[in-house]
Amino acid sequence: MNTLEALTTRRSCRSYLPDPVPAELIDQILEAGTFAPTGMGRQSPIIVAITNKEVRDELSRLNAAVMGGEDDPFYGAPAVLVVLARKDVGTHVYDGSLVMGNMLNAAHELGLGSCWIHRAKEEFETAEGRTILSRLGIDADEYEGIGNCIVGYAAAPAQEAAPRKAEYIYRIA
């Protein structure tokens, strides 16, 4: 699969098999994230790779609570790759978003399903979220949650892409 094919065929996956993702595939996705462009090359983001079921479930509960729900917002995906970025870098949200995009596309390239799950900012503003970061030696005051990249084996084939809207592109020639 070439880059353009990967970009046009990737879809968000919202149903996963419980099978764990091999560490070597997670490592490839993480590496792809580290090569995302960042403002002035400052590399403001960090990635927290969660494959431990108890911690994954704890984060799922935090995310669901932000929404006011109880269902698993991670759709059963066995791995969550959390992107955070340094708050003191003006481009931190954009930098982290590009890391998320690289990881989503890398997962697809490797035959895995993925989806961007929001509310990482709110998760890590809670006492429980701050504790998760603290256990890793990460100062929650210095970082903002950008997104959760859930990853796993898709339970069903991806759907076809919706047609692109007519007003997507404007040209000045």
SETOR-151483 format. One record per residue (C-alpha): residue number from 0; x, z, y; chain. Coordinates in steps of 0.25 Angstrom, whole numbers, plus 2048, in hexadecimal, padded with zeros to 3 digits. Each point is the difference from the previous one (the first is absolute). Layout:
N
node seq NUM	px X	pz Z	py Y	mol A
...
//
This chain:
173
node seq 0	px 800	pz 800	py 800	mol A
node seq 1	px 806	pz 7FC	py 80E	mol A
node seq 2	px 7FE	pz 808	py 80C	mol A
node seq 3	px 7F4	pz 7F8	py 806	mol A
node seq 4	px 7F9	pz 800	py 7F3	mol A
node seq 5	px 801	pz 80F	py 7FF	mol A
node seq 6	px 7FB	pz 802	py 80E	mol A
node seq 7	px 7F4	pz 7F7	py 7FE	mol A
node seq 8	px 7FC	pz 806	py 7F2	mol A
node seq 9	px 802	pz 80F	py 802	mol A
node seq 10	px 7F3	pz 808	py 801	mol A
node seq 11	px 7FD	pz 80E	py 801	mol A
node seq 12	px 7FE	pz 807	py 7F3	mol A
node seq 13	px 7F5	pz 80B	py 7FF	mol A
node seq 14	px 800	pz 803	py 7F1	mol A
node seq 15	px 80C	pz 803	py 7F8	mol A
node seq 16	px 804	pz 803	py 7F1	mol A
node seq 17	px 806	pz 80E	py 7FE	mol A
node seq 18	px 80D	pz 7FA	py 7FB	mol A
node seq 19	px 80C	pz 805	py 807	mol A
node seq 20	px 808	pz 7F6	py 808	mol A
node seq 21	px 80F	pz 7FF	py 7FA	mol A
node seq 22	px 80A	pz 807	py 80A	mol A
node seq 23	px 808	pz 7F3	py 801	mol A
node seq 24	px 7F3	pz 7F9	py 806	mol A
node seq 25	px 7FE	pz 80B	py 80A	mol A
node seq 26	px 80F	pz 7FF	py 804	mol A
node seq 27	px 7FE	pz 7F1	py 803	mol A
node seq 28	px 7F4	pz 803	py 808	mol A
node seq 29	px 807	pz 80B	py 808	mol A
node seq 30	px 80C	pz 7F7	py 802	mol A
node seq 31	px 7F7	pz 7F5	py 806	mol A
node seq 32	px 7FA	pz 80A	py 809	mol A
node seq 33	px 80E	pz 804	py 805	mol A
node seq 34	px 803	pz 7F2	py 804	mol A
node seq 35	px 7F4	pz 7FE	py 80A	mol A
node seq 36	px 804	pz 7FD	py 80E	mol A
node seq 37	px 800	pz 80C	py 809	mol A
node seq 38	px 801	pz 801	py 80F	mol A
node seq 39	px 80E	pz 7FE	py 805	mol A
node seq 40	px 804	pz 803	py 7F1	mol A
node seq 41	px 7FE	pz 80F	py 802	mol A
node seq 42	px 7F9	pz 801	py 7F2	mol A
node seq 43	px 7F6	pz 80B	py 805	mol A
node seq 44	px 7F8	pz 800	py 7F3	mol A
node seq 45	px 802	pz 808	py 7F3	mol A
node seq 46	px 7F9	pz 7FF	py 7F3	mol A
node seq 47	px 7FB	pz 80B	py 7F7	mol A
node seq 48	px 7FE	pz 7FB	py 7F2	mol A
node seq 49	px 7F6	pz 808	py 7F8	mol A
node seq 50	px 7FF	pz 7FE	py 7F1	mol A
node seq 51	px 7FE	pz 80E	py 7FD	mol A
node seq 52	px 7F1	pz 801	py 7FC	mol A
node seq 53	px 7FD	pz 80E	py 806	mol A
node seq 54	px 806	pz 7FC	py 80D	mol A
node seq 55	px 7F9	pz 7F3	py 800	mol A
node seq 56	px 7F3	pz 807	py 7FD	mol A
node seq 57	px 803	pz 80A	py 80B	mol A
node seq 58	px 802	pz 7F5	py 80A	mol A
node seq 59	px 7F4	pz 7F9	py 7FB	mol A
node seq 60	px 7F7	pz 80D	py 803	mol A
node seq 61	px 806	pz 801	py 80E	mol A
node seq 62	px 7FD	pz 7F1	py 803	mol A
node seq 63	px 7F2	pz 802	py 7FB	mol A
node seq 64	px 7FE	pz 80C	py 808	mol A
node seq 65	px 804	pz 7F9	py 80D	mol A
node seq 66	px 7F4	pz 7F6	py 7FD	mol A
node seq 67	px 7F7	pz 80B	py 7FC	mol A
node seq 68	px 7FF	pz 7FC	py 7F2	mol A
node seq 69	px 804	pz 804	py 7F2	mol A
node seq 70	px 802	pz 7F2	py 7F9	mol A
node seq 71	px 80F	pz 7FC	py 7FD	mol A
node seq 72	px 804	pz 7F7	py 80C	mol A
node seq 73	px 80C	pz 7FB	py 7F8	mol A
node seq 74	px 7F6	pz 7F9	py 7F6	mol A
node seq 75	px 808	pz 806	py 7F4	mol A
node seq 76	px 80D	pz 7FA	py 803	mol A
node seq 77	px 80B	pz 808	py 7FA	mol A
node seq 78	px 80B	pz 7FE	py 80B	mol A
node seq 79	px 7FE	pz 803	py 80F	mol A
node seq 80	px 80C	pz 7FB	py 809	mol A
node seq 81	px 7FE	pz 807	py 80D	mol A
node seq 82	px 806	pz 7FA	py 80D	mol A
node seq 83	px 803	pz 80A	py 80B	mol A
node seq 84	px 808	pz 7FC	py 80D	mol A
node seq 85	px 807	pz 808	py 80B	mol A
node seq 86	px 7F7	pz 803	py 80B	mol A
node seq 87	px 80B	pz 7FF	py 80A	mol A
node seq 88	px 802	pz 7F2	py 7FE	mol A
node seq 89	px 7F7	pz 7F7	py 809	mol A
node seq 90	px 7FE	pz 7F6	py 7F5	mol A
node seq 91	px 7FD	pz 80A	py 7F4	mol A
node seq 92	px 7F2	pz 7FB	py 7FD	mol A
node seq 93	px 804	pz 7F1	py 800	mol A
node seq 94	px 80D	pz 803	py 7F8	mol A
node seq 95	px 7F8	pz 808	py 7F6	mol A
node seq 96	px 7F5	pz 7F5	py 7FF	mol A
node seq 97	px 80B	pz 7F6	py 7FD	mol A
node seq 98	px 805	pz 809	py 7F5	mol A
node seq 99	px 7F2	pz 801	py 7FA	mol A
node seq 100	px 7FF	pz 7F1	py 800	mol A
node seq 101	px 80D	pz 7FE	py 7F9	mol A
node seq 102	px 7FC	pz 80A	py 7F5	mol A
node seq 103	px 7F2	pz 7FA	py 7FE	mol A
node seq 104	px 806	pz 7F2	py 7FF	mol A
node seq 105	px 80B	pz 804	py 7F7	mol A
node seq 106	px 7F6	pz 807	py 7F6	mol A
node seq 107	px 7F8	pz 7F4	py 7FF	mol A
node seq 108	px 80D	pz 7F8	py 7FD	mol A
node seq 109	px 803	pz 809	py 7F5	mol A
node seq 110	px 7F2	pz 7FF	py 7FA	mol A
node seq 111	px 7FA	pz 80D	py 805	mol A
node seq 112	px 7F4	pz 803	py 808	mol A
node seq 113	px 801	pz 807	py 80D	mol A
node seq 114	px 7F8	pz 804	py 80C	mol A
node seq 115	px 802	pz 806	py 80E	mol A
node seq 116	px 7F9	pz 80E	py 801	mol A
node seq 117	px 7FF	pz 805	py 80E	mol A
node seq 118	px 7FF	pz 80F	py 805	mol A
node seq 119	px 80F	pz 803	py 7FD	mol A
node seq 120	px 801	pz 805	py 80E	mol A
node seq 121	px 7F5	pz 80A	py 7FE	mol A
node seq 122	px 805	pz 804	py 7F2	mol A
node seq 123	px 80D	pz 805	py 805	mol A
node seq 124	px 7FA	pz 807	py 80C	mol A
node seq 125	px 7FA	pz 80A	py 7F6	mol A
node seq 126	px 807	pz 80C	py 7FC	mol A
node seq 127	px 800	pz 7FB	py 7F1	mol A
node seq 128	px 806	pz 7F2	py 805	mol A
node seq 129	px 80A	pz 807	py 808	mol A
node seq 130	px 804	pz 809	py 7F4	mol A
node seq 131	px 802	pz 7F3	py 7F7	mol A
node seq 132	px 80A	pz 7FB	py 80B	mol A
node seq 133	px 806	pz 80D	py 801	mol A
node seq 134	px 803	pz 801	py 7F1	mol A
node seq 135	px 808	pz 7F3	py 802	mol A
node seq 136	px 808	pz 805	py 80D	mol A
node seq 137	px 7F8	pz 7F7	py 809	mol A
node seq 138	px 7FC	pz 806	py 80D	mol A
node seq 139	px 7F1	pz 7FC	py 802	mol A
node seq 140	px 801	pz 802	py 80F	mol A
node seq 141	px 80A	pz 7F4	py 801	mol A
node seq 142	px 7F8	pz 7F7	py 7F7	mol A
node seq 143	px 7F2	pz 7F9	py 801	mol A
node seq 144	px 7F9	pz 7FB	py 7F3	mol A
node seq 145	px 7FE	pz 7F1	py 801	mol A
node seq 146	px 7FA	pz 7FC	py 7F3	mol A
node seq 147	px 7FE	pz 802	py 7F1	mol A
node seq 148	px 804	pz 7F5	py 7F7	mol A
node seq 149	px 7F9	pz 802	py 7F3	mol A
node seq 150	px 806	pz 7F8	py 7F4	mol A
node seq 151	px 7FD	pz 7FE	py 7F2	mol A
node seq 152	px 7FB	pz 7F6	py 7F5	mol A
node seq 153	px 7F3	pz 7FA	py 805	mol A
node seq 154	px 7F4	pz 803	py 7F7	mol A
node seq 155	px 7FA	pz 7F2	py 803	mol A
node seq 156	px 805	pz 7F3	py 805	mol A
node seq 157	px 801	pz 7FE	py 80F	mol A
node seq 158	px 7F4	pz 7F9	py 807	mol A
node seq 159	px 802	pz 7F3	py 808	mol A
node seq 160	px 803	pz 801	py 80E	mol A
node seq 161	px 7F5	pz 7FF	py 80A	mol A
node seq 162	px 801	pz 7F4	py 809	mol A
node seq 163	px 808	pz 802	py 80D	mol A
node seq 164	px 7F8	pz 801	py 80C	mol A
node seq 165	px 800	pz 7F3	py 809	mol A
node seq 166	px 805	pz 808	py 80D	mol A
node seq 167	px 80C	pz 806	py 7F9	mol A
node seq 168	px 80B	pz 7F7	py 807	mol A
node seq 169	px 801	pz 7FB	py 80E	mol A
node seq 170	px 80A	pz 7F6	py 804	mol A
node seq 171	px 807	pz 7FD	py 80D	mol A
node seq 172	px 808	pz 7F3	py 7FF	mol A
//
